[in-house]
């Protein structure tokens, strides 16, 4: 379908900011400037929750920061859990940029959410982000009592590059015998080839530019083999026991085709999958319900899928 008017307005505003950044920098904006600017343009409404705390889990590169959200006070007892991995091309972003979305997932799905501040490239290239993501998931899944989590009720989720990490972690969990209840992949990066029709058609002017993501992928990959399945889960074997999946894509997004190809790949391997494309919208819509009606619709869909995955073990919470 044609671009939704909300997407047209969003892209016009984004184009003006991008032009200003490029003019100020004389070309590619420095990574530090991009990090300072992310999230500032669209301040999100943040739901109040009874419990939000910054903690850490042990990781191979040192403590991994994690922000924990609960829709009930900690004393209320164990909950199902989602380990959330933010987007930003493995280079930008952090727990602050997905704070509003994690609050909505916690409240809507009646679960705890563990948002992971994994190490970023280029300071920490691949596989640092994978190692940190796995450390967080393994800690919550293998020691649920310590984290106030119900055993066997841990899901993983992520958007964009975080969707890449969530897909990789779900495959690693299948290989390593760690049972996950679900994987929620929101417009995930699943390959390094950058050669799909959606890459060619929407590579410039649709929010997530191909040149920008290619730059970020180079910074993240370093000297690693681009076919490494921890970089390109679309090329990985799918082990038995891989968690059921929900895959969300956007019509006008360079990542659309590879996300949908990954859904088909999982389904062909016998993994239960529900894939939903949101027409007329662009990358990032899921995190911007203030801008896109489809963002609120996709969040409601994600919440329903997580509740079903938890098999009725979610808990209704009340904000203070």
C-alpha positions in Angstrom: 0.0 0.0 0.0 1.2 3.6 -0.3 3.1 5.2 2.5 0.8 6.0 5.4 0.5 9.8 5.9 2.0 9.4 9.4 5.1 7.8 7.7 5.3 10.6 5.2 5.3 13.3 7.9 7.9 11.3 9.9 10.2 10.9 6.9 9.9 14.6 6.0 11.0 15.6 9.5 13.7 13.0 9.6 15.1 14.2 6.2 15.4 17.7 7.5 17.4 16.5 10.5 19.6 14.3 8.4 20.4 17.1 6.0 21.3 19.3 8.9 23.6 16.7 10.5 25.3 16.0 7.2 25.9 19.7 6.5 27.3 20.2 10.0 29.7 17.2 9.7 30.6 17.6 6.1 29.6 14.0 5.3 29.1 11.0 7.6 28.2 12.3 11.1 30.7 11.1 13.8 29.4 8.2 15.9 29.5 10.2 19.1 27.3 12.9 17.6 24.8 10.2 16.4 24.8 8.7 19.9 24.0 12.0 21.5 21.2 12.6 19.1 19.4 9.2 19.2 16.2 9.3 21.1 16.1 13.0 21.6 13.9 13.8 18.7 10.8 11.9 19.8 10.4 11.9 23.6 8.2 9.0 24.5 5.4 8.7 27.1 6.6 6.5 29.9 4.3 4.3 31.9 4.8 4.3 35.6 5.6 0.9 37.1 5.9 -0.2 40.7 9.5 -1.5 40.2 12.3 -0.3 37.9 15.9 -1.0 38.9 19.3 -1.0 37.4 21.3 -4.1 38.1 24.0 -6.2 36.4 24.8 -9.8 35.5 28.3 -11.3 35.1 29.6 -11.3 31.5 32.8 -12.3 29.8 33.9 -8.6 29.4 32.8 -7.6 32.9 29.4 -6.8 34.5 26.6 -6.4 31.9 24.2 -3.6 32.9 20.5 -4.6 32.9 17.4 -2.6 33.7 14.6 -4.6 35.3 11.0 -3.7 35.0 8.1 -5.3 36.9 4.4 -4.6 36.7 4.1 -5.6 40.4 6.3 -4.9 43.4 9.2 -7.2 43.7 7.7 -8.8 46.8 4.7 -10.0 44.8 6.6 -13.1 43.7 8.1 -14.6 40.6 6.9 -13.6 37.1 7.5 -14.7 33.5 10.3 -12.7 31.9 11.4 -11.1 28.6 15.1 -10.4 28.0 15.0 -7.3 25.7 17.9 -6.3 23.3 17.8 -2.8 21.9 18.4 -1.8 18.4 20.8 0.9 17.0 23.0 -1.0 14.5 25.1 -2.5 17.3 26.7 1.0 17.5 24.0 3.3 18.9 21.4 3.2 21.6 21.0 1.6 25.0 18.4 0.8 27.6 17.2 4.5 27.8 16.1 4.4 24.1 13.8 1.4 24.7 12.7 2.4 28.2 9.1 3.2 27.1 8.7 0.1 25.1 10.0 -2.2 27.9 7.6 -0.6 30.3 4.7 -1.3 27.9 5.8 -4.9 27.4 6.1 -5.4 31.2 2.7 -3.9 31.9 0.9 -5.5 28.9 2.4 -9.0 29.1 2.3 -9.2 32.9 6.0 -10.1 33.1 9.3 -8.8 34.2 11.5 -7.3 31.4 15.3 -7.4 31.6 16.7 -4.7 29.2 20.3 -5.4 28.4 23.0 -2.7 28.0 25.3 -4.8 25.8 28.7 -3.4 24.7 28.7 -1.4 21.5 30.9 -1.3 18.4 33.3 0.0 17.3 34.9 0.1 20.8 33.6 -3.5 21.3 33.2 -5.3 17.9 31.6 -8.7 17.3 31.1 -11.0 19.2 31.0 -8.7 22.3 27.3 -7.9 21.9 26.4 -11.6 21.4 28.4 -12.6 24.4 26.7 -10.0 26.6 23.2 -10.9 25.3 23.9 -14.5 25.9 25.2 -13.8 29.4 22.0 -12.0 30.3 19.7 -14.6 28.9 21.6 -17.5 30.4 21.7 -15.9 33.8 17.9 -15.3 33.9 17.0 -18.7 32.4 19.4 -20.8 34.4 19.0 -19.1 37.7 15.4 -17.8 37.6 14.9 -17.8 41.4 17.7 -15.3 41.9 16.0 -13.0 39.4 12.5 -13.4 40.7 11.5 -15.3 37.5 9.3 -18.3 36.9 11.3 -21.3 35.7 10.6 -22.2 32.1 8.9 -18.8 31.3 11.8 -16.8 29.8 11.5 -15.2 26.4 13.9 -13.1 24.4 13.0 -10.1 22.3 14.7 -7.3 20.3 14.3 -4.8 17.5 16.5 -4.3 14.5 20.1 -5.1 15.5 18.6 -6.2 18.8 16.4 -8.5 16.8 19.5 -9.9 15.3 20.9 -10.6 18.8 17.6 -12.1 20.0 17.5 -14.4 17.0 21.1 -15.5 17.6 20.6 -16.0 21.3 17.5 -18.1 20.6 19.6 -20.4 18.3 22.4 -20.6 20.9 19.8 -21.5 23.5 18.6 -24.4 21.3 22.1 -25.6 20.8 23.0 -25.3 24.5 19.9 -26.8 26.0 18.5 -23.7 27.5 14.7 -23.7 27.1 13.2 -20.4 26.0 9.4 -19.8 25.9 9.5 -17.5 22.9 11.5 -15.2 20.6 10.0 -11.8 19.6 11.9 -10.4 16.6 10.9 -6.9 15.5 12.3 -6.0 12.0 15.4 -8.0 12.7 18.7 -8.0 10.8 19.2 -11.6 9.8 21.9 -11.5 7.1 25.0 -9.7 6.0 24.5 -9.9 2.3 22.5 -6.6 1.9 21.2 -7.8 -1.5 17.4 -8.2 -1.1 14.8 -6.3 -3.1 13.8 -4.3 -0.1 17.5 -3.2 0.4 17.5 -2.0 -3.2 14.1 -0.4 -3.2 14.1 1.4 0.2 17.8 2.0 0.6 17.5 5.8 0.7 14.9 8.1 2.1 12.8 5.6 4.2 14.3 6.2 7.6 16.9 3.4 7.9 19.3 4.1 5.0 21.3 1.2 3.5 24.5 3.2 3.6 24.2 3.9 7.3 23.4 0.3 8.3 26.2 -1.0 6.0 28.6 1.4 7.9 27.4 0.1 11.2 27.7 -3.5 10.1 31.3 -2.9 9.1 32.1 -1.4 12.4 30.4 -4.2 14.3 31.7 -7.1 12.1 35.4 -6.0 12.2 37.4 -8.9 10.7 34.8 -11.6 11.3 33.5 -13.9 8.6 30.3 -12.3 7.3 28.8 -15.8 7.1 29.3 -16.5 10.8 25.9 -17.6 12.0 26.2 -15.4 15.0 26.2 -12.5 12.6 23.9 -13.9 10.0 21.3 -16.2 11.7 19.6 -16.7 8.3 22.6 -18.8 7.4 22.6 -20.8 10.6 21.3 -24.4 11.1 18.2 -24.3 13.3 18.6 -26.7 16.2 15.8 -28.7 17.8 14.3 -26.9 20.7 14.5 -23.5 19.2 11.8 -21.3 20.7 8.6 -20.4 18.9 8.8 -17.0 17.2 6.9 -13.9 16.4 8.4 -11.8 13.6 7.2 -8.2 12.9 8.3 -6.4 9.8 7.5 -3.0 8.1 6.6 -2.7 4.5 8.9 0.2 3.7 12.0 -1.1 5.4 15.3 -2.4 4.0 15.2 -5.2 6.5 11.7 -6.4 5.5 12.8 -9.2 3.1 15.4 -10.7 5.3 13.2 -10.6 8.4 10.4 -12.4 6.5 12.9 -14.9 5.0 14.0 -15.7 8.5 10.5 -16.4 9.6 10.1 -18.8 6.6 13.5 -20.4 7.5 12.3 -21.1 11.1 9.0 -22.4 9.9 10.7 -24.8 7.4 12.7 -26.1 10.3 9.6 -26.9 12.3 9.6 -23.9 14.6 6.1 -22.5 15.2 6.1 -18.9 13.8 3.7 -16.1 13.3 4.9 -13.4 11.0 3.1 -10.0 10.6 4.0 -7.3 8.2 2.7 -3.8 8.9 1.9 -2.0 5.6 2.6 1.6 4.8 5.1 2.2 7.6 8.9 2.4 8.0 11.6 1.1 10.3 11.3 2.2 13.9 7.5 2.4 13.9 7.3 -0.2 16.7 9.1 2.1 19.1 7.1 5.2 18.1 3.4 4.8 19.0 3.2 8.5 19.5 3.9 8.9 15.8 2.5 5.7 14.2 -0.8 4.1 15.1 0.7 0.9 13.7 3.3 1.1 16.5 0.6 0.8 19.1 -1.1 -2.0 17.1 2.2 -3.9 16.8 2.9 -3.6 20.6 -0.6 -5.0 21.4 0.1 -7.9 19.0 3.5 -8.5 20.7 1.8 -8.5 24.1 -0.8 -11.0 23.0 1.9 -13.3 21.6 4.0 -13.1 24.8 0.9 -13.8 27.0 0.1 -16.9 24.9 3.7 -18.0 25.1 3.7 -17.8 28.9 0.6 -20.0 29.0 -1.4 -18.0 31.3 1.4 -17.6 33.9 1.6 -13.8 33.4 0.3 -11.6 36.2 -1.8 -8.4 36.0 -0.2 -5.4 37.5 -1.3 -2.1 38.7 0.8 1.0 38.3 1.3 3.2 41.4 
